[in-house]
Structure formats: C-alpha cells, structure tokens
C-alpha cells in the first residue's frame, strides 16, 4: 500500500518537473538572437565615440598604437578620424571612400576594393542594424544577451576571405564597444570604443558572455 505522503511527494516531483520544463521552453523562446540585436542597433541613428587601436604586425615587436574619433550617421556614413600617431581621416558615404592625410585627399570607389568593401559593410551593417547587408559578406555567430553580446563574423565572400580571417564585434544593447580583426598572414587589430554619451553614440564597452549562441548560415 502506498502512503499518502509518498503520493504527495510524487505529485510535487511531477509539478516541479513540469515547472522546470516550461521554464526551459520559455528561456529558449526568449533567447537573444540576431534579429533582436539588429533591432537594438537600428535604434541608434547617429553616434560619436573615441577609439584606441592596437595593431599587431608579424615581424614587429610590440603593437602599433592609434587613437582618435569614430562617427556614424545612418544609413551609410562612417568616419574614422585618427589623431595619433599622425592626423588622418577616412570617411565612407555610399560607395565613396575619401582618405585625407597631410593636406592631400584621395577619393576611391568602394566596389573597386572588394576586401575593404566587406569590412566597411560589416561595420555599417552592424551600426545601422542592417542584418541583410551583414550576411551578404559574413557568416555570423551571436552569443550573450542584450546586456553583453559578442558577434563573431566569418567572411563568406572569397575576395574578402583572402584578406580577413575573422572579425569580432562586442557591445551592450544598441552600442558597439569593441572590434577585433584577424587578418590572413597573422596580423591582428584590436579596437576599444568609448562612446560620447552626450552625442547619442552608436558605440560602447561590453562584457560579453557565452550564455546563448546561435549560428546564422
């Protein structure tokens, strides 16, 4: 004969199992994904941030350091103004790339340099929340949550893949805070981004976690 207390324990066990199952299903349904990240990023229409960059080059001891200001205006204007070690500006708007250094300016068409176009579109696609543009050039893996995410990008365009091994962007909410690029041949660039809070920036620092990962083909 089964005692009443044993029956109650079994009922509680079933109820607890059902509760845990429903919680797991709900957690899966609410997992942070690429469309949600793109939606957060798309809310930032413009922004300005300071950056510091370290470039690790094969054959050189120690990194090459640079610092300056980044600015973005949706949907496609991106400006990198380097202040140190020497002043220079790179601006991109639409298909036009403009380089300025030492009083000289040069203008180029982005589509004439596929490897650079892919890197620019990775930045513009992320900052503007344009997932379609991003996935045209990269296979993406998103991990973390809205409070700390990491977006790993692997080139699928063969011309870009011949130059860039991988890119990693990290951030929090709708702000990008770090960019890590690894190039074919072993060179690497690590950029830390600090937003100008009063400027409605599209960039900031993060603490990404690997709590939830999903890969987009």
C-alpha positions in Angstrom: 0.0 0.0 0.0 1.3 3.4 -1.0 1.3 6.0 1.8 -0.4 9.4 1.3 2.9 11.2 1.9 4.6 9.3 -0.8 1.8 10.1 -3.3 2.2 13.8 -2.4 5.9 13.7 -2.9 5.5 12.1 -6.3 2.9 14.8 -7.2 5.3 17.6 -6.1 8.0 16.0 -8.1 5.9 15.9 -11.3 4.8 19.5 -10.7 8.4 20.6 -10.2 9.5 18.8 -13.4 6.6 20.4 -15.4 7.6 23.8 -14.0 11.3 23.3 -15.0 10.3 22.2 -18.5 8.0 25.2 -19.0 10.9 27.5 -17.8 13.3 25.9 -20.2 10.9 26.2 -23.1 10.3 29.9 -22.2 14.0 30.5 -21.9 14.6 29.0 -25.3 11.8 31.1 -26.8 13.3 34.3 -25.3 16.9 33.6 -26.4 18.8 36.7 -27.7 19.1 36.4 -31.4 20.5 38.3 -34.4 17.2 40.0 -35.4 16.8 41.3 -31.8 20.3 42.6 -31.8 19.8 44.3 -35.2 16.6 45.9 -33.9 18.5 47.4 -30.9 21.3 48.7 -33.2 18.8 50.2 -35.7 17.5 52.5 -32.9 20.8 54.4 -33.0 20.6 56.8 -35.9 23.9 58.5 -35.2 26.7 58.5 -32.8 30.3 59.6 -31.9 32.9 57.7 -29.9 36.6 57.8 -29.1 38.7 54.8 -30.0 42.1 53.3 -29.2 43.5 50.7 -31.5 46.4 48.3 -31.3 47.7 46.7 -34.5 49.8 43.6 -34.1 52.0 43.0 -37.1 54.1 39.9 -37.8 57.8 40.6 -37.6 57.4 43.7 -35.4 57.9 43.8 -31.6 55.0 45.3 -29.8 51.8 46.7 -31.2 51.3 49.8 -33.3 49.0 52.2 -31.4 46.5 54.6 -32.8 43.7 56.7 -31.3 41.0 59.1 -32.5 37.3 59.6 -33.1 34.7 57.5 -34.8 31.3 58.9 -36.0 28.4 57.3 -37.7 25.2 58.7 -39.3 22.6 56.2 -40.6 22.3 54.7 -43.0 25.7 54.7 -44.5 28.1 57.5 -43.4 31.1 56.3 -41.4 34.1 58.5 -40.4 37.3 57.4 -38.7 39.4 60.4 -37.7 42.8 59.3 -36.4 44.5 61.9 -34.1 47.6 59.9 -33.0 50.2 58.9 -34.1 49.5 61.3 -37.0 46.3 63.0 -38.1 44.4 61.3 -40.9 40.8 60.9 -41.9 38.9 58.1 -43.6 35.3 58.7 -44.5 32.8 56.5 -46.3 29.4 57.5 -47.7 27.5 55.3 -50.0 30.1 53.8 -52.4 32.6 56.6 -52.0 35.7 56.3 -49.8 37.7 59.5 -49.1 41.2 59.5 -47.5 42.8 62.7 -46.2 46.4 62.9 -44.8 48.9 65.7 -44.7 46.8 68.1 -46.7 46.2 65.6 -49.5 42.9 64.0 -50.3 42.1 60.9 -52.4 38.7 59.6 -53.4 38.0 56.0 -54.4 35.0 53.8 -55.3 34.5 51.2 -52.6 33.4 48.5 -55.0 36.8 48.6 -56.7 38.3 47.2 -53.5 36.1 44.2 -52.5 38.1 43.3 -49.4 37.7 46.8 -48.0 34.0 47.0 -49.0 33.3 43.9 -47.0 35.0 45.3 -43.9 33.1 48.6 -44.3 29.8 46.8 -44.7 30.5 44.8 -41.6 30.8 48.0 -39.7 27.9 49.8 -41.4 25.6 46.8 -41.3 26.2 46.4 -37.6 25.9 50.0 -36.7 22.7 50.5 -38.7 21.2 47.2 -37.7 21.1 46.0 -41.4 21.3 42.2 -41.0 20.9 41.6 -44.7 23.9 43.7 -45.6 25.9 42.0 -42.9 25.0 38.5 -44.0 25.9 39.2 -47.6 29.6 39.1 -46.7 29.7 37.1 -43.4 28.5 34.0 -41.6 27.6 35.3 -38.1 27.5 33.7 -34.6 25.9 35.7 -31.8 26.5 34.9 -28.2 25.5 36.6 -24.9 22.5 38.7 -24.2 21.3 42.3 -24.7 23.3 43.4 -21.6 26.6 42.0 -23.1 26.8 40.4 -26.6 29.5 39.2 -29.0 29.1 38.9 -32.7 31.6 36.7 -34.5 31.9 37.2 -38.2 33.5 34.8 -40.7 33.9 36.0 -44.3 32.0 34.1 -47.0 33.0 36.4 -49.9 36.1 34.7 -51.3 37.9 38.1 -52.1 37.3 39.3 -48.5 38.2 35.8 -47.1 41.6 36.1 -48.9 42.4 39.2 -46.7 40.4 38.7 -43.5 40.2 35.6 -41.3 37.6 36.8 -38.9 36.0 39.8 -37.2 34.5 40.0 -33.7 32.3 42.9 -32.6 31.2 43.2 -29.0 28.8 45.5 -27.3 25.9 46.2 -24.9 22.4 46.9 -26.0 22.4 49.0 -29.2 26.0 50.1 -28.7 29.2 48.6 -30.3 32.2 48.7 -27.9 34.9 46.7 -29.4 36.2 45.4 -32.7 38.8 42.6 -33.0 40.0 41.7 -36.5 42.4 38.9 -37.5 44.0 39.0 -41.0 45.3 36.3 -43.2 49.0 36.1 -42.5 48.7 36.6 -38.8 48.3 40.4 -38.3 45.6 41.5 -35.8 43.8 44.7 -34.9 42.1 45.2 -31.5 40.0 48.4 -31.1 38.3 49.6 -27.9 35.5 52.1 -28.3 34.2 54.6 -25.7 31.0 56.5 -26.5 30.5 60.2 -26.2 27.3 59.9 -24.1 26.0 63.3 -25.0 26.2 62.6 -28.7 23.8 59.7 -28.9 26.6 57.5 -29.9 26.4 54.1 -31.6 29.4 52.6 -29.7 30.4 51.5 -26.2 32.3 48.9 -23.9 30.9 45.4 -23.1 31.2 42.3 -21.0 30.0 39.6 -23.4 29.1 36.2 -22.2 28.6 32.9 -24.0 25.3 32.1 -22.4 23.4 31.6 -25.7 25.0 31.0 -29.1 23.4 30.5 -32.4 24.9 30.4 -35.9 23.4 32.0 -39.0 24.3 30.4 -42.3 
